[in-house]
Structures are given as structure tokens and as C-alpha cells.
């Protein structure tokens, strides 16, 4: 099975996957850290990484921006994979669901 390729356009308008976006200094620092922690999405622009993390924060954790989660956690990539393959997340705080149903789809 070929490696799963995370598509930044899952979280931004097509054609804008590598855009920098407009972020404050703190958010841009978080995005830089996320890029380092997740080499799987290092090719994404800041707009896509920030949008994905913001969506993850809101959909899974029900907060605007989960700054305390700026560390490696495969649940974030599981969420990105889920969204890319299945669309909108509608299970709210059910992080176990995303982990159980998506991790095997992108991990080698």
C-alpha cells in the first residue's frame, strides 16, 4: 500500500494549500512548531496547518485553539486523515473514534 499523502486542500480552498495566511506572532510560532512535529504535513503552507489545527481544536476538543496540544499527538494526523477521506467531523469529543478508525489508514 502506498504511503498516505496528506492533502492541505482538505482544510483550505483549492489552490491555497501552500499559502502563508495571516497569523499573529504566537500562532505563527505554534504553526512552525507543528510543522516540525509533523513532518507528514511539513509541505503544507501556514494557512493549511493553522486551519487544520484550528479545526482539530474545535471539532475534537471544542475550543478555538488548543495551544496546550502543541506537541506530537497522532490524534491530530488521524483527524486530518479522517477529514481528507470522509469529510466533516460530526462526533465532537470522541477522540477515540478518530484514533480507532483513521490511524491504520496513514501509518506504515
C-alpha positions in Angstrom: 0.0 0.0 0.0 1.5 3.4 -0.9 2.1 6.0 1.7 -0.8 8.2 2.5 -0.3 11.7 1.4 -2.0 14.4 3.5 -3.6 17.0 1.3 -3.6 20.6 2.6 -6.6 21.5 0.4 -8.7 19.4 2.8 -8.7 22.5 5.1 -8.3 25.4 2.6 -9.7 26.5 -0.7 -8.1 24.6 -3.7 -5.0 26.3 -4.9 -4.2 27.7 -1.4 -2.5 24.8 0.2 0.9 26.5 0.4 -0.3 30.0 1.3 1.2 31.6 4.4 -2.1 33.0 5.7 -2.4 35.9 8.2 -1.5 34.8 11.7 -0.4 36.7 14.8 3.1 36.0 16.1 2.1 33.5 18.7 0.0 31.4 16.3 2.8 31.5 13.7 5.2 30.2 16.3 2.8 27.4 17.1 2.4 26.6 13.4 6.2 26.5 13.0 6.4 24.0 15.9 3.5 21.9 14.4 5.4 21.8 11.1 8.5 20.4 12.9 6.4 17.9 15.0 4.5 16.6 12.0 6.8 16.0 9.0 3.9 14.3 7.3 2.4 17.8 6.7 5.6 19.8 6.6 4.9 20.5 2.9 1.7 22.4 3.8 1.6 26.2 4.0 1.0 28.0 7.3 -2.6 28.7 6.3 -3.4 24.9 5.9 -1.5 23.9 9.0 -3.2 26.6 11.1 -6.6 25.8 9.6 -6.2 22.1 10.2 -5.1 22.6 13.8 -7.9 25.1 14.4 -10.4 22.7 13.0 -9.0 19.8 15.1 -9.1 22.1 18.2 -12.7 23.0 17.6 -14.1 19.6 16.3 -12.4 17.3 18.7 -11.6 19.4 21.8 -14.3 22.1 21.4 -12.0 25.0 21.9 -10.8 27.7 19.4 -7.1 26.9 19.6 -5.7 24.1 21.8 -2.3 25.7 22.5 -1.6 23.1 25.2 -1.7 20.4 22.4 1.4 21.8 20.6 3.2 18.5 21.0 3.3 15.4 18.8 0.0 13.6 19.1 -1.0 11.2 16.3 -4.7 12.1 17.0 -4.1 15.3 15.1 -2.9 13.3 12.0 -5.7 10.8 12.5 -8.2 13.7 12.4 -6.5 15.2 9.2 -6.7 11.8 7.5 -10.4 11.3 8.5 -11.3 14.7 7.2 -9.5 14.1 3.9 -11.2 10.7 3.3 -14.6 11.2 4.9 -15.3 14.9 5.1 -16.7 16.8 8.1 -16.2 15.5 11.6 -19.5 15.2 13.4 -18.5 13.2 16.5 -17.4 16.1 18.7 -15.3 15.0 21.7 -14.9 11.3 20.5 -11.2 11.3 20.1 -11.1 7.5 20.4 -13.3 7.2 17.3 -10.8 9.2 15.1 -7.9 7.2 16.6 -9.5 3.8 16.0 -10.9 4.5 12.6 -8.1 6.5 10.9 -4.7 5.6 12.3 -4.3 2.5 10.2 -5.0 4.4 7.1 -1.9 6.6 7.1 0.6 4.8 9.3 3.1 2.4 7.6 
